[in-house]
Amino acid sequence: MRSRARRGGLPLPPGPLGIPWLGNVIGLDVAQPWVTYTKYGEKYGGLVYTKLLGQDLIVINDEEVAIELLERRSAIYSGRPVIATNELFGMDFNTGLLQYGPHWKFHRKLFHTALRAEAAQSYDQLQMSKARQFVRSLAKSPERFEEHLKTLSASIIMAITYGYDAQPEEDPFVEKVEQLIGMFLTALTPERAALIGAIPFLAHIPSWMPGGRYKLRANECRELAQKVLSEPYEFVKQKRAEGTAKKSMVSDLLDAEHSSKEVSEYDMEKEIMAVATTVFLGGAETTYSSVYTFLLAMILYPDVQRKAQDEIDQVVGHDRLPDFADRPNLPYIEGVLRETLRWHHSTPVALPHATTDSDVYKGYYIPKGALLLVNLWAMTHNPRQFASPELFMPERYLDSPGHVAEKPFSHPFGFGRRICPGRYVADGSVWATIVSVLATFRIVNAKDGNGESIEVKEEFLSGLAVRPKPFRCGFEKRWNGVETILGD
């Protein structure tokens, strides 16, 4: 039996029995795999072994296990599985999908140059400016908040990455990226990728045959990815040639000193394009889904909204809008941000890791080449760590009035060497938007034609990243004269 399999006399981690070769694919909730993995954890513990179409699959459901393996033993656990769909869809340039090695390390060096904590702070004013542009748009047409949010999430990251000011509507760069993100998030889940890897001929079915739609989508995604890689980069080069380029990640990387070895070993333009597009793809989706989740929470938890706004009023008042200098004095807002990232994490199962060598953990054998899934959903909804984890409770992050606790969860952006390199920018963008919206509006239920409140439910769309299902809400200005402060 699989549960008694031995590797050098050692057992594999515990897990559910599956059908030979298929493993546990039949019992897997493909739409919400983290739910299935969490149930495994409840029965078998923080480290679970299973099979998925012949692939060794290990699920980490516990934060302490993740810290031990992904951080303290990062040399073994920082790999990425070979996922056939990455190249098929033209996404193999993405830093997050690169195999652990010199190429990935070079990308990380570029990220550190442009987006380390000190560098990220240089974008504070830009992020706040975009957040205020968002609330101005809400003031003019609140019923279109979802469109405004898409513009916000794309415009922040476009400005940081390329120094590009996106148009409020129908921006050509933004539309292409939104389309690419949609393809990427729906098609490239580890579970779907495992199917292509296990049955390779599925990737070669002609587009006109039954089942060929997947390949057609792959061709479309590959062509679009090339445009998203090159067009914004060429915009930066043109502006630099004209002497009008704004500060941006790409411009900073073009100005940075690189060793002669790096210049000869790597096509610098190609690598900078890849890193920049990685930031854009990840950053736009993170901001969008996180702020959307925040808005949903504020409708469902009006008492939380009131407490957050009371804190802003006490610290900032009504004569100005909050800025980053106020952040240390707004601990409850910090709790709202952290709870937003915990309550419904935008990536409940992080991008898969892979073992580059075999290992032994607490007497269990972990095979080389195993695919590891980090189930952030199980960690952030662990009732032993979070009382009533289904509730939105910013107070859980305050160890005393006015003080933010270090715990309970400190890894919203991943673990170890594969931690999100754009985490400082993402954190700042979401905080700026949350505090700006709360300072200016009461987020309320929308009204139907009879003046009755429209019910909002806690429902989410699934995929590699999750976001709330579309809902309607209203934005009421919190005080007279808010328009004057917002400006044009």
C-alpha positions, 0 to 999 in steps of 0.5 A, spaced: 500 500 500 502 507 498 501 509 505 507 503 507 511 505 501 518 506 504 524 510 501 531 507 505 526 504 510 523 511 511 515 512 510 512 517 506 508 523 509 501 520 511 496 522 506 489 519 503 489 513 498 488 514 491 487 510 485 494 507 481 497 513 477 491 517 477 492 518 485 487 523 488 485 527 482 478 524 482 476 527 489 480 533 488 475 540 488 479 543 482 475 549 482 478 550 490 483 545 491 485 548 497 479 546 500 480 539 499 488 540 501 485 543 508 481 537 509 487 532 508 490 537 513 485 536 518 486 528 517 493 527 516 497 533 519 501 539 517 505 535 511 501 531 507 503 526 501 498 524 495 499 523 488 496 527 482 497 523 475 503 520 477 506 526 480 509 526 487 505 531 491 506 534 498 501 539 501 504 543 507 498 546 511 502 548 517 506 555 518 511 552 522 512 546 517 513 551 511 518 555 515 522 549 517 522 546 510 522 553 505 526 557 509 531 553 514 532 548 508 531 553 502 537 550 498 532 543 497 525 546 497 526 553 492 525 549 486 520 549 481 516 543 478 517 543 470 510 545 468 509 544 461 503 549 460 508 555 462 512 554 455 505 552 452 502 559 454 508 563 453 509 565 460 516 561 461 519 568 462 516 569 469 521 570 474 516 566 479 516 560 474 524 559 473 527 553 475 532 555 481 539 556 479 543 562 476 538 565 471 533 565 477 538 568 481 540 573 476 533 575 476 532 576 483 538 581 483 535 585 478 529 585 483 533 587 489 536 593 485 529 596 483 524 593 489 528 592 495 525 596 501 529 602 501 527 603 493 520 601 494 519 607 499 521 612 493 514 610 490 510 612 496 508 619 493 506 615 486 502 610 490 498 615 494 497 619 488 494 614 484 490 612 490 487 619 491 486 619 483 481 612 485 477 616 490 476 622 485 473 617 480 469 614 485 466 621 487 464 622 480 461 615 478 461 610 484 457 605 480 463 604 476 467 602 482 470 595 479 472 599 472 476 604 477 479 599 481 481 595 475 484 602 472 487 603 479 491 596 480 494 597 473 496 604 473 500 604 480 504 598 477 505 601 470 507 607 473 512 604 478 514 599 473 515 603 466 513 610 468 507 610 464 501 614 466 495 609 464 489 612 461 483 612 465 479 608 460 481 603 455 488 604 455 491 599 450 497 597 455 492 595 460 487 592 456 492 587 453 495 585 460 488 584 463 487 579 458 493 576 459 492 575 466 485 572 465 488 567 461 494 566 465 490 565 472 485 560 469 489 556 465 495 555 469 493 552 475 498 546 478 492 541 477 491 543 470 498 543 468 499 536 471 494 534 466 498 536 460 504 533 463 501 527 465 498 526 458 502 530 453 499 529 447 493 534 450 498 540 448 498 538 441 491 537 439 489 541 433 485 547 435 480 545 430 479 538 433 474 537 439 479 539 445 483 543 441 480 550 444 486 549 450 491 549 444 488 555 441 488 559 447 495 557 448 497 560 442 493 566 443 496 567 450 503 566 447 502 572 442 499 576 447 505 575 452 510 577 447 506 584 446 506 585 453 513 584 454 516 588 449 511 594 448 511 597 455 519 596 454 519 600 448 515 606 451 521 607 456 526 606 451 523 612 447 522 616 453 529 615 455 531 617 448 527 623 448 529 625 455 522 625 458 522 618 462 520 618 469 523 614 474 521 607 474 523 600 475 525 599 468 529 606 467 533 604 474 535 597 471 537 600 465 541 605 469 544 600 474 551 598 473 552 590 471 558 586 471 561 585 464 560 577 465 553 579 466 552 583 460 556 577 456 552 572 459 545 575 459 541 579 454 540 584 458 534 587 455 530 581 454 532 579 462 529 586 464 523 585 460 522 579 463 523 582 470 518 588 469 513 584 466 513 579 472 512 585 476 506 588 472 503 581 472 503 579 479 502 586 482 496 588 478 492 582 480 495 583 487 492 590 488 486 588 484 484 582 488 486 585 495 482 591 494 476 588 492 476 583 498 477 589 502 471 593 499 467 586 500 469 586 508 467 593 509 460 592 507 459 585 511 463 588 517 460 595 518 463 596 525 470 594 523 469 600 517 466 605 523 472 603 528 477 604 522 474 611 520 474 613 527 482 612 528 483 616 521 479 622 524 482 622 530 489 622 527 488 625 521 482 629 521 478 632 516 483 638 513 487 633 509 487 626 507 492 621 510 499 619 507 504 614 509 507 619 514 501 617 518 502 609 517 505 608 524 499 612 528 494 608 524 495 601 528 487 599 526 488 600 519 494 596 519 490 591 522 485 592 516 490 591 511 493 584 514 486 581 515 484 583 508 490 579 506 488 573 511 481 573 510 481 571 503 488 571 500 488 572 493 493 566 492 490 561 497 495 556 494 502 559 492 506 557 486 508 550 487 515 549 489 519 543 488 525 539 491 531 539 488 534 533 492 531 528 497 530 530 504 527 527 511 523 531 515 521 528 522 522 521 520 518 522 513 522 521 506 520 527 501 522 525 494 527 529 490 522 532 484 516 532 489 511 538 487 510 542 494 504 546 494 504 551 500 496 551 502 496 558 505 488 558 506 489 552 511 495 556 515 490 563 515 484 559 517 487 555 522 483 555 528 488 554 533 492 560 531 486 564 529 479 564 533 473 564 528 478 564 522 472 565 518 470 572 521 474 579 519 477 581 525 483 586 525 483 586 532 487 580 532 493 584 530 493 588 536 496 586 542 494 592 546 491 599 544 495 602 539 500 597 538 501 592 532 502 585 534 508 581 530 503 575 529 499 571 528 501 570 521 507 573 518 507 570 511 502 573 506 507 574 501 510 567 501 516 563 504 524 563 503 527 564 497 521 564 493 518 570 497 514 575 493 520 580 490 515 585 489 512 585 496 514 592 499 510 595 493 504 591 493 504 592 501 504 600 500 499 600 494 494 596 498 495 600 504 495 607 500 488 605 497 485 602 503 486 608 507 484 613 502 478 610 501 476 609 508 478 617 509 473 619 504 467 614 503 462 610 507 462 604 503 454 602 504 450 597 500 447 599 494 439 600 493 435 597 488 429 601 484 425 600 490 430 603 495 431 597 498 438 595 500 441 590 495 444 584 499 451 582 498 454 575 500 461 572 501 462 569 495 469 568 491 471 566 484 476 561 483 482 560 479 490 560 481 488 567 484 481 568 487 477 575 488 470 576 490 464 575 485 462 581 482 457 585 487 454 592 487 455 597 493 455 605 494 460 610 496 457 616 501 462 622 502 463 622 509 463 630 510 461 636 506 467 639 503 471 632 501 470 634 494 475 640 495 480 636 499 480 631 493 481 636 488 480 635 480 
